[in-house]
């Protein structure tokens, strides 16, 4: 009747794509697997464009729709595991004078001797890792504890400068639970150390941990101000909670069976996921914490090993993930918090330098990343002051070099020695800052004098304007009187 011809869609997917692309994304990413989403994105140019513009893969991953058989491939690709494994296989093949694959390379590393006491330390923590989980308890527990021990031994042998750190056992165990093979869990853990910016989280002295805790606290102050004020009023530091989240990658706070979806988000989003999920966890606990005193909060944080239980309200995995990831965290915000952290550390360093004689003989304890030099001055670990937040798969796009060259550059940067700042340079720098402060104060005083003079001139102008206004009013009144007199005179003459 209208004369318009409607083009029939070839399929339901085509109809949805024509009428509502966002509905198409919602249907695909919420109810199909990652492989299905990728396949649909390759069916035609239009779907390929929509998949790219609307970030289908991201929405699928963050909806918890990565199937079990897809997970290894996703993690492997996002964390750059193949690059790390190829590098080590080539290195170990040269050392052993024999071509080794990933499984053989893992066996070689796990069999290497470790420093005295290191194996005993690892074994002690292995027995404390997920003791109630089916994989690490009962008749099956011994087998998986042996696998976990091999993974951690191989990790310590591959990265002697990092070694073993408490918290690493939980991350390795979570990887082992969901990857099953010890070799896969090891290469994933090694990629996290080398490519996912965990090297200086787990390194002796945990130099990067204070920066991550500072960033997290700053985000809590911005996004959960009521809870942040309550914790501050109760004199409770967020460091304890942040340490658990970062060092164990939420393995201390979230059940392993749900943790796998958190790791999907981490490997795809990078460190933004850590902060977003940490905020989501605190938000889920906010109503409880607001009613607690300092003693109750401390007891809760120390004794409650599962701060978040995905089955409490019977919600779906997708709803739970959406709740945990509801806070957005931008790169600009993390960079701003990083600069604030750097400024705070420099202020500490300058204060200590000005209060000490320069020979390192006394002074207040320095935070992680700063150390007194025996020869005078201070040692700065650059890795404690800055880091990257993007996942390896996204950061790789910034490099124009081949993959091998990029890995080598990252490795050289990671192994670069700390920088020594001589005591006299700090004193000279502090003197320059003092001179700058004095000059700035003089400028401020001059500006204040200029403003005061301008205020005085304005006040005088206001007085003068009031006087002129009164004169104008009097002149207007006099003019009106003369006008009335003239009118009355004319009226009398006309009469």
Backbone torsions as a table, in degrees:
resi	resn	phi	psi	omega
1	UNK	NA	-35.4	-177.9
2	UNK	-85.1	-16.9	-180.0
3	UNK	85.8	-0.6	179.9
4	UNK	-91.6	136.4	179.1
5	UNK	-103.5	121.4	178.1
6	UNK	-89.7	130.9	179.4
7	UNK	-79.6	119.0	179.3
8	UNK	-69.0	142.8	178.0
9	UNK	-82.1	145.0	179.9
10	UNK	-71.4	-25.1	-177.1
11	UNK	-156.7	171.9	176.1
12	UNK	-61.4	-40.3	178.5
13	UNK	-61.5	-41.4	178.6
14	UNK	-64.5	-40.4	179.1
15	UNK	-63.0	-44.4	179.2
16	UNK	-63.6	-41.4	-179.0
17	UNK	-64.7	-36.8	-179.9
18	UNK	-70.0	-41.7	-172.0
19	UNK	-95.3	-34.0	-173.8
20	UNK	-152.6	86.0	-179.6
21	UNK	-58.4	-35.4	-179.8
22	UNK	-68.4	-34.5	175.8
23	UNK	-66.5	-38.1	175.4
24	UNK	-59.2	-47.3	178.8
25	UNK	-61.1	-43.6	-179.2
26	UNK	-61.2	-43.7	-179.6
27	UNK	-65.8	-45.2	-177.9
28	UNK	-66.9	-50.9	-171.6
29	UNK	-76.0	-20.5	-178.2
30	UNK	-94.4	-21.4	-171.4
31	UNK	-129.1	4.2	176.9
32	UNK	-127.8	171.0	-177.9
33	UNK	-87.8	172.9	-179.7
34	UNK	-61.5	-39.9	179.4
35	UNK	-63.1	-40.3	178.3
36	UNK	-64.2	-41.5	179.7
37	UNK	-63.1	-44.8	179.6
38	UNK	-64.0	-39.9	179.7
39	UNK	-65.6	-41.9	179.8
40	UNK	-64.4	-35.4	179.9
41	UNK	-68.6	-13.5	-179.0
42	UNK	-106.0	3.8	-175.2
43	UNK	-71.8	-33.4	-179.5
44	UNK	-158.8	169.6	-178.4
45	UNK	-62.7	-38.6	-178.4
46	UNK	-64.5	-43.6	178.2
47	UNK	-67.7	-36.4	177.1
48	UNK	-62.3	-41.3	178.4
49	UNK	-65.8	-45.9	179.5
50	UNK	-62.5	-41.6	-179.7
51	UNK	-60.4	-38.3	179.7
52	UNK	-74.4	-47.7	-175.6
53	UNK	-68.6	-37.9	-175.7
54	UNK	-98.4	3.6	173.7
55	UNK	55.6	57.9	-178.9
56	UNK	-58.9	-44.7	-176.4
57	UNK	-62.4	-43.3	179.0
58	UNK	-59.3	-46.8	-179.0
59	UNK	-66.1	-34.7	177.6
60	UNK	-65.5	-46.3	179.9
61	UNK	-62.6	-44.7	-177.0
62	UNK	-78.3	-4.7	173.2
63	UNK	-94.7	-0.1	179.0
64	UNK	76.5	26.4	-175.7
65	UNK	-104.8	25.3	172.9
66	UNK	-83.2	116.4	-179.4
67	UNK	-70.0	156.6	-177.1
68	UNK	-56.3	-41.3	-178.3
69	UNK	-73.9	-14.1	178.9
70	UNK	-91.1	-16.7	-168.1
71	UNK	-65.6	-44.8	-179.2
72	UNK	-58.0	-44.7	-179.8
73	UNK	-63.0	-40.1	178.6
74	UNK	-64.0	-51.1	-179.3
75	UNK	-62.5	-42.9	-177.4
76	UNK	-58.3	-43.9	-176.5
77	UNK	-75.4	-45.5	-176.4
78	UNK	-65.2	-36.0	-177.2
79	UNK	-89.4	-2.7	-179.7
80	UNK	67.2	35.9	-174.5
81	UNK	-66.0	-40.9	-175.9
82	UNK	-60.4	-39.3	178.5
83	UNK	-62.8	-44.9	179.3
84	UNK	-64.9	-45.2	-178.6
85	UNK	-63.7	-43.3	179.3
86	UNK	-61.9	-41.0	179.5
87	UNK	-60.7	-46.2	-177.5
88	UNK	-73.7	-35.9	178.0
89	UNK	-62.7	-42.0	177.8
90	UNK	-65.0	-40.4	-179.3
91	UNK	-66.2	-46.6	-178.9
92	UNK	-70.9	-32.6	177.1
93	UNK	-63.1	-37.1	177.6
94	UNK	-68.5	-43.5	-178.9
95	UNK	-65.8	-38.6	-176.9
96	UNK	-91.1	-3.8	-177.8
97	UNK	54.5	40.8	-179.0
98	UNK	-159.3	137.4	-179.3
99	UNK	-69.1	124.6	-177.1
100	UNK	-121.3	139.2	173.3
101	UNK	-92.4	-173.5	-174.4
102	UNK	-65.3	-38.8	-179.7
103	UNK	-69.1	-42.5	179.4
104	UNK	-67.1	-38.7	177.7
105	UNK	-63.5	-39.8	176.5
106	UNK	-61.9	-43.7	-179.8
107	UNK	-63.1	-39.1	179.1
108	UNK	-63.1	-45.8	-178.3
109	UNK	-67.7	-39.8	-178.4
110	UNK	-68.3	-21.1	-179.0
111	UNK	-90.8	-6.5	-178.2
112	UNK	-72.8	148.7	-179.1
113	UNK	-72.3	145.8	179.0
114	UNK	-114.8	163.0	177.9
115	UNK	-57.1	156.1	-179.4
116	UNK	-56.2	134.0	176.7
117	UNK	86.3	-16.1	-176.9
118	UNK	-69.5	-42.6	-179.6
119	UNK	-64.2	-41.7	179.2
120	UNK	-62.3	-39.5	178.3
121	UNK	-63.6	-43.9	179.9
122	UNK	-65.3	-44.1	-179.4
123	UNK	-61.2	-38.8	179.8
124	UNK	-62.0	-42.1	-178.7
125	UNK	-77.2	-28.2	178.4
126	UNK	-60.9	-40.3	-179.0
127	UNK	-72.0	-13.6	178.3
128	UNK	-97.7	-0.3	-173.0
129	UNK	-90.8	118.7	178.3
130	UNK	44.1	54.7	-174.4
131	UNK	-64.5	-19.9	-179.0
132	UNK	-100.1	-3.6	180.0
133	UNK	-75.4	141.3	-177.9
134	UNK	-55.1	-31.3	-178.5
135	UNK	-71.2	-22.9	-175.8
136	UNK	-120.3	20.4	177.0
137	UNK	-137.7	165.5	178.9
138	UNK	70.5	-157.4	-177.1
139	UNK	-67.7	-29.0	-178.3
140	UNK	-81.2	-20.1	-174.4
141	UNK	-60.2	-39.4	-177.9
142	UNK	-62.0	-39.2	-179.4
143	UNK	-64.1	-45.8	-177.0
144	UNK	-75.1	-28.9	174.2
145	UNK	-66.3	-37.6	176.2
146	UNK	-64.4	-39.9	177.1
147	UNK	-63.3	-42.7	179.8
148	UNK	-63.7	-40.4	178.2
149	UNK	-61.5	-42.1	179.2
150	UNK	-63.6	-41.3	179.8
151	UNK	-61.2	-46.8	-177.1
152	UNK	-70.8	-34.3	176.0
153	UNK	-66.0	-44.6	178.6
154	UNK	-63.1	-37.3	179.2
155	UNK	-64.1	-44.7	179.9
156	UNK	-65.9	-34.9	178.8
157	UNK	-72.4	-38.0	-179.1
158	UNK	-72.0	-33.6	-177.5
159	UNK	-125.8	72.8	-177.7
160	UNK	-63.2	-27.4	178.2
161	UNK	-71.4	-24.2	175.9
162	UNK	-91.8	-46.6	178.9
163	UNK	70.3	-138.0	179.6
164	UNK	-122.0	138.9	179.4
165	UNK	-133.6	139.6	176.5
166	UNK	-59.6	134.6	-172.9
167	UNK	110.6	-35.5	177.1
168	UNK	-62.5	-32.6	-179.9
169	UNK	-64.0	-37.1	179.3
170	UNK	-69.8	-41.7	178.7
171	UNK	-62.7	-46.9	-179.8
172	UNK	-62.6	-39.0	179.8
173	UNK	-66.3	-40.9	178.3
174	UNK	-63.3	-41.5	176.7
175	UNK	-63.0	-41.4	-178.5
176	UNK	-65.7	-38.7	-179.8
177	UNK	-60.5	-40.9	-171.3
178	UNK	-99.3	-12.0	174.9
179	UNK	-105.8	-18.3	175.3
180	UNK	72.9	-52.5	-176.0
181	UNK	-82.0	132.5	-179.3
182	UNK	-62.4	-36.6	-180.0
183	UNK	-62.5	-44.7	179.1
184	UNK	-63.5	-42.2	179.6
185	UNK	-62.3	-39.4	179.5
186	UNK	-64.4	-47.9	-177.2
187	UNK	-66.4	-33.5	175.0
188	UNK	-64.6	-44.2	-179.6
189	UNK	-64.8	-40.9	179.3
190	UNK	-65.0	-38.3	177.3
191	UNK	-66.1	-35.5	176.8
192	UNK	-64.1	-37.7	178.7
193	UNK	-68.1	-45.5	-171.4
194	UNK	-88.2	-29.5	-172.9
195	UNK	-118.8	-21.8	-175.5
196	UNK	-103.4	17.6	173.2
197	UNK	64.5	37.0	173.7
198	UNK	-101.5	-6.3	-177.3
199	UNK	-55.1	-49.3	-174.8
200	UNK	-92.0	2.7	165.9
201	UNK	-80.7	-40.3	-176.4
202	UNK	-95.6	-11.3	-178.0
203	UNK	-63.7	157.1	179.1
204	UNK	-53.4	132.8	-177.5
205	UNK	84.7	-3.1	-178.8
206	UNK	37.3	61.4	-171.6
207	UNK	-61.6	-32.2	-176.4
208	UNK	-86.3	-15.5	-175.5
209	UNK	-59.0	-43.4	179.7
210	UNK	-58.1	-37.1	178.3
211	UNK	-64.5	-45.2	179.4
212	UNK	-62.9	-40.2	178.9
213	UNK	-65.9	-40.5	178.8
214	UNK	-62.2	-44.0	178.8
215	UNK	-63.0	-42.8	-179.5
216	UNK	-64.8	-43.8	179.1
217	UNK	-61.8	-40.0	178.0
218	UNK	-63.6	-38.3	178.0
219	UNK	-68.3	-38.3	176.8
220	UNK	-63.1	-41.0	178.4
221	UNK	-61.6	-36.3	-179.0
222	UNK	-79.6	-42.9	-170.4
223	UNK	-96.9	-25.8	179.1
224	UNK	-127.2	62.0	-173.0
225	UNK	-61.6	-35.7	-179.2
226	UNK	-65.4	-46.5	178.1
227	UNK	-65.2	-40.8	-179.8
228	UNK	-61.6	-42.8	178.4
229	UNK	-64.5	-39.4	179.4
230	UNK	-64.0	-46.1	179.3
231	UNK	-63.6	-37.5	178.4
232	UNK	-67.3	-42.3	178.5
233	UNK	-63.5	-32.7	179.4
234	UNK	-87.2	2.2	178.8
235	UNK	60.4	36.1	177.7
236	UNK	-104.2	127.5	-179.8
237	UNK	-87.7	139.2	176.7
238	UNK	-75.2	-4.0	-176.1
239	UNK	-56.7	-40.6	-176.9
240	UNK	-60.8	-50.1	-179.2
241	UNK	-63.9	-44.2	-178.7
242	UNK	-64.3	-39.5	178.0
243	UNK	-59.2	-44.6	-179.6
244	UNK	-62.4	-42.9	-178.1
245	UNK	-65.7	-43.7	-173.5
246	UNK	-78.7	-49.0	-174.5
247	UNK	-67.7	-32.9	-179.6
248	UNK	-106.8	1.1	-176.5
249	UNK	49.4	49.8	175.0
250	UNK	72.4	5.7	179.2
251	UNK	-66.8	-22.1	178.5
252	UNK	-81.2	-23.6	-171.8
253	UNK	-106.9	-21.4	-173.4
254	UNK	-126.4	139.0	179.3
255	UNK	-59.4	140.7	-176.6
256	UNK	-56.3	-34.0	-177.0
257	UNK	-68.3	-30.7	175.8
258	UNK	-91.7	-21.4	-177.6
259	UNK	-60.3	-27.6	-177.8
260	UNK	-59.7	-35.1	179.2
261	UNK	-72.2	-31.7	174.7
262	UNK	-65.9	-40.2	178.6
263	UNK	-68.6	-33.3	173.2
264	UNK	-55.9	-46.7	-179.3
265	UNK	-65.4	-40.3	-178.6
266	UNK	-64.1	-48.3	-177.4
267	UNK	-66.9	-26.7	-179.5
268	UNK	-87.3	-39.2	-175.0
269	UNK	-98.0	-20.5	-175.4
270	UNK	82.0	-152.1	-173.1
271	UNK	-69.3	-18.1	174.0
272	UNK	-58.2	-37.1	179.9
273	UNK	-63.1	-38.0	179.9
274	UNK	-61.1	-46.8	-178.7
275	UNK	-70.3	-39.3	179.9
276	UNK	-64.8	-43.3	-179.3
277	UNK	-71.2	-36.9	175.7
278	UNK	-60.4	-42.5	176.2
279	UNK	-64.3	-40.7	178.7
280	UNK	-63.5	-39.3	176.7
281	UNK	-62.1	-47.2	179.8
282	UNK	-63.9	-38.0	178.8
283	UNK	-62.5	-37.2	179.0
284	UNK	-69.5	-22.0	179.8
285	UNK	-99.5	-3.8	-171.2
286	UNK	-57.0	-47.2	-177.3
287	UNK	-61.2	-35.4	177.6
288	UNK	-70.6	-47.3	-174.7
289	UNK	-67.3	-32.0	-178.6
290	UNK	-64.8	-23.4	179.5
291	UNK	-96.5	7.8	-176.3
292	UNK	-106.5	152.3	172.5
293	UNK	-88.4	177.3	-178.6
294	UNK	-60.1	-40.5	-179.3
295	UNK	-66.7	-41.6	-179.3
296	UNK	-68.8	-39.4	178.4
297	UNK	-63.2	-45.8	-179.1
298	UNK	-62.2	-43.3	179.7
299	UNK	-64.9	-40.6	-179.4
300	UNK	-64.0	-45.5	-177.5
301	UNK	-68.8	-33.3	-177.9
302	UNK	-82.2	-36.2	-171.4
303	UNK	-98.1	-25.0	-179.3
304	UNK	-84.7	97.0	-176.2
305	UNK	-79.0	-8.5	176.0
306	UNK	-128.9	89.4	-177.7
307	UNK	-71.2	-21.8	-175.7
308	UNK	-133.8	124.8	178.0
309	UNK	-118.2	116.2	-174.7
310	UNK	-68.7	-11.9	-176.8
311	UNK	-103.3	7.2	-174.2
312	UNK	-62.2	-44.2	-175.7
313	UNK	-104.9	3.8	179.6
314	UNK	70.2	19.1	-179.1
315	UNK	-76.9	160.3	179.1
316	UNK	-72.6	163.7	177.5
317	UNK	-59.8	-40.8	-179.4
318	UNK	-62.0	-43.3	179.1
319	UNK	-65.9	-39.4	179.9
320	UNK	-65.6	-43.2	178.3
321	UNK	-65.2	-41.2	178.2
322	UNK	-60.8	-38.1	179.2
323	UNK	-67.8	-40.4	-179.7
324	UNK	-71.1	-30.8	-175.1
325	UNK	-101.9	19.8	-173.2
326	UNK	-72.0	-19.8	178.9
327	UNK	-89.7	131.2	176.1
328	UNK	-90.5	140.9	178.1
329	UNK	-130.7	120.8	-177.0
330	UNK	-95.5	156.9	176.3
331	UNK	-63.9	-35.6	179.7
332	UNK	-62.5	-39.7	178.9
333	UNK	-65.5	-43.5	179.1
334	UNK	-65.4	-38.6	177.7
335	UNK	-65.5	-39.1	178.9
336	UNK	-64.8	-42.7	177.4
337	UNK	-65.7	-35.3	176.9
338	UNK	-63.5	-42.0	177.6
339	UNK	-64.9	-38.4	177.3
340	UNK	-63.5	-40.2	177.8
341	UNK	-63.3	-45.0	179.3
342	UNK	-60.6	-42.7	179.0
343	UNK	-62.4	-41.4	179.4
344	UNK	-63.4	-41.5	179.6
345	UNK	-67.1	-39.7	178.1
346	UNK	-64.8	-36.3	177.7
347	UNK	-64.6	-39.7	176.6
348	UNK	-63.5	-44.5	-178.1
349	UNK	-62.8	-45.4	-179.7
350	UNK	-67.5	-37.5	178.6
351	UNK	-63.9	-42.6	178.8
352	UNK	-66.9	-40.5	-178.9
353	UNK	-63.0	-37.8	-178.8
354	UNK	-76.2	-21.2	-177.7
355	UNK	-94.6	-6.1	-175.1
356	UNK	-116.4	158.1	-176.3
357	UNK	-75.8	-13.4	178.8
358	UNK	104.7	-8.0	179.9
359	UNK	-100.5	3.2	178.1
360	UNK	71.7	19.9	-174.5
361	UNK	-80.9	-21.7	178.9
362	UNK	-157.2	175.4	178.3
363	UNK	138.6	166.2	-179.8
364	UNK	-69.7	154.2	178.9
365	UNK	-61.1	141.1	-179.6
366	UNK	-95.0	147.7	178.0
367	UNK	-71.9	170.5	179.3
368	UNK	-57.4	139.3	-178.3
369	UNK	97.4	-15.3	178.0
370	UNK	-121.3	137.0	-177.8
371	UNK	-149.8	143.6	178.4
372	UNK	-79.0	135.4	178.4
373	UNK	-86.6	142.3	179.2
374	UNK	-68.2	-23.0	-179.1
375	UNK	-93.6	5.1	-178.4
376	UNK	102.6	135.8	-177.4
377	UNK	101.7	-162.6	-174.3
378	UNK	-136.7	148.1	178.7
379	UNK	-103.4	125.6	-179.2
380	UNK	-111.1	126.0	173.6
381	UNK	-94.2	107.1	-175.5
382	UNK	-60.2	-27.7	-178.2
383	UNK	-70.6	-13.7	177.3
384	UNK	-86.3	-7.0	-174.1
385	UNK	-111.4	-21.3	-179.6
386	UNK	-150.4	154.8	179.1
387	UNK	-160.0	176.2	177.3
388	UNK	-104.5	155.6	-178.9
389	UNK	-115.9	-17.6	-176.7
390	UNK	-75.9	149.1	175.4
391	UNK	-69.8	158.5	-177.2
392	UNK	-56.0	-39.2	-176.6
393	UNK	-64.7	-30.5	178.5
394	UNK	-86.0	-38.4	179.7
395	UNK	-66.0	-27.6	-178.3
396	UNK	-61.7	-26.6	-178.8
397	UNK	-68.3	-17.6	-179.4
398	UNK	-78.1	-13.9	-175.1
399	UNK	-103.4	131.7	176.7
400	UNK	-91.4	-9.2	-177.0
401	UNK	-78.9	161.3	173.8
402	UNK	-61.1	162.9	-175.4
403	UNK	-60.3	-41.8	-179.6
404	UNK	-60.6	-42.4	179.5
405	UNK	-64.4	-37.3	179.6
406	UNK	-66.3	-44.0	179.1
407	UNK	-62.1	-41.8	179.3
408	UNK	-63.1	-40.2	179.3
409	UNK	-65.0	-42.9	177.7
410	UNK	-61.9	-42.6	-179.1
411	UNK	-64.1	-43.2	178.9
412	UNK	-64.6	-39.2	178.8
413	UNK	-65.4	-40.9	-178.7
414	UNK	-66.3	-32.5	-176.9
415	UNK	-92.3	1.8	179.6
416	UNK	-61.4	138.8	-176.8
417	UNK	-71.4	159.9	177.4
418	UNK	-68.0	160.0	-178.1
419	UNK	-100.9	138.1	178.5
420	UNK	-99.9	126.0	176.8
421	UNK	-106.6	112.6	-179.3
422	UNK	-59.6	148.5	-178.5
423	UNK	-59.3	-44.0	-175.6
424	UNK	-65.7	-30.5	178.1
425	UNK	-68.4	-37.8	176.7
426	UNK	-65.0	-41.2	178.7
427	UNK	-64.1	-43.9	178.5
428	UNK	-62.4	-42.1	179.1
429	UNK	-63.8	-41.1	179.0
430	UNK	-65.5	-37.8	177.0
431	UNK	-63.4	-40.8	177.2
432	UNK	-62.2	-39.5	177.2
433	UNK	-65.3	-39.7	177.8
434	UNK	-63.0	-43.3	178.1
435	UNK	-62.6	-40.2	178.7
436	UNK	-64.2	-41.2	178.2
437	UNK	-62.6	-41.3	179.5
438	UNK	-63.7	-45.3	179.9
439	UNK	-64.8	-39.7	177.8
440	UNK	-63.6	-40.2	178.2
441	UNK	-63.7	-38.5	176.7
442	UNK	-63.2	-43.5	178.2
443	UNK	-61.1	-39.4	179.1
444	UNK	-64.4	-43.6	179.2
445	UNK	-62.9	-41.2	178.4
446	UNK	-63.1	-42.5	178.3
447	UNK	-64.3	-37.3	177.1
448	UNK	-63.6	-40.8	178.1
449	UNK	-64.2	-42.0	178.8
450	UNK	-62.4	-42.8	179.4
451	UNK	-64.9	-40.3	179.0
452	UNK	-63.5	-43.3	178.0
453	UNK	-63.3	-41.3	178.5
454	UNK	-64.0	-39.7	176.9
455	UNK	-62.3	-39.9	179.2
456	UNK	-65.2	-43.6	177.9
457	UNK	-62.1	-40.6	178.3
458	UNK	-64.7	-39.6	177.7
459	UNK	-62.9	-42.5	178.0
460	UNK	-63.4	-41.3	178.1
461	UNK	-63.8	-36.5	178.4
462	UNK	-64.2	-42.3	177.9
463	UNK	-62.7	-46.8	179.8
464	UNK	-61.4	-41.2	-180.0
465	UNK	-65.4	-35.8	177.1
466	UNK	-64.7	-41.2	178.5
467	UNK	-63.5	-45.0	178.6
468	UNK	-64.9	-35.7	178.5
469	UNK	-64.6	-41.8	178.0
470	UNK	-63.6	-43.2	178.5
471	UNK	-61.9	-40.9	178.5
472	UNK	-63.6	-39.7	178.5
473	UNK	-64.8	-41.8	178.6
474	UNK	-65.0	-40.4	178.6
475	UNK	-64.5	-39.8	178.1
476	UNK	-65.2	-38.8	178.5
477	UNK	-66.2	-41.5	179.0
478	UNK	-66.4	-39.7	178.4
479	UNK	-62.8	-40.2	179.0
480	UNK	-65.0	-36.9	178.0
481	UNK	-64.6	-44.2	178.9
482	UNK	-64.8	-36.0	177.7
483	UNK	-64.2	-42.6	178.8
484	UNK	-66.1	-40.3	179.8
485	UNK	-63.6	-42.4	-180.0
486	UNK	-63.7	-41.1	179.9
487	UNK	-64.2	-42.3	179.5
488	UNK	-64.9	-38.2	178.8
489	UNK	-65.0	-44.1	179.6
490	UNK	-63.6	-39.6	179.7
491	UNK	-63.2	-40.2	-179.6
492	UNK	-68.2	-35.7	178.5
493	UNK	-69.4	-38.7	178.9
494	UNK	-67.7	-29.5	178.6
495	UNK	-69.6	NA	NA
